[in-house]
Amino acid sequence: MNNTALAEAIATEHGLTKTDARTYVDAVFTAIANAAANGNEVSLNGFGKFKVSAT
C-alpha cells in the first residue's frame, strides 16, 4: 500500500474526499519524519517504533 492507496482507504472508510484524506496522510507522515529528524523516537501502538540512528 502506498500513500495514495492509504488515503483512498481512509476517504472511503470515513466519508472524506480523497484530497482531504491525502492531506491528512501527508501531514501524519510529515510529522513522523520531522520528529525522527529531530532525534525523537516515534512510537505508534500496534504498529512499531521509529528512530533515526547513525550507520
C-alpha positions in Angstrom: 0.0 0.0 0.0 1.3 3.4 -0.9 0.2 6.9 0.3 -2.4 7.2 -2.4 -4.0 3.9 -1.6 -3.9 4.6 2.1 -5.7 8.0 1.5 -8.3 6.3 -0.7 -9.0 3.7 2.0 -9.3 6.4 4.7 -11.6 8.5 2.4 -13.9 5.6 1.8 -14.0 4.5 5.4 -14.6 7.9 6.8 -16.6 9.7 4.1 -13.9 12.1 3.2 -12.8 13.4 -0.1 -9.7 11.8 -1.5 -8.0 15.2 -1.4 -8.7 15.7 2.3 -7.7 12.2 3.2 -4.4 12.6 1.3 -3.8 15.9 3.1 -4.2 14.1 6.4 -2.0 11.1 5.3 0.8 13.5 4.2 0.5 15.5 7.4 0.9 12.4 9.5 4.0 11.2 7.7 5.5 14.7 7.7 5.0 14.8 11.5 6.7 11.4 11.9 9.6 12.4 9.6 10.1 15.7 11.4 10.1 14.0 14.9 12.5 11.4 13.7 14.8 14.0 12.1 14.9 15.9 15.4 16.1 12.8 17.1 12.8 11.8 18.7 11.6 8.2 18.8 8.2 7.8 17.2 6.0 5.0 18.8 2.7 4.0 17.1 0.9 1.5 19.3 0.2 -1.7 17.4 2.5 -0.7 14.5 6.0 0.0 15.6 8.7 2.4 16.8 10.8 4.5 14.5 14.1 6.2 15.3 16.8 7.6 13.2 20.2 6.2 14.0 23.7 6.7 12.6 25.0 3.8 10.5 
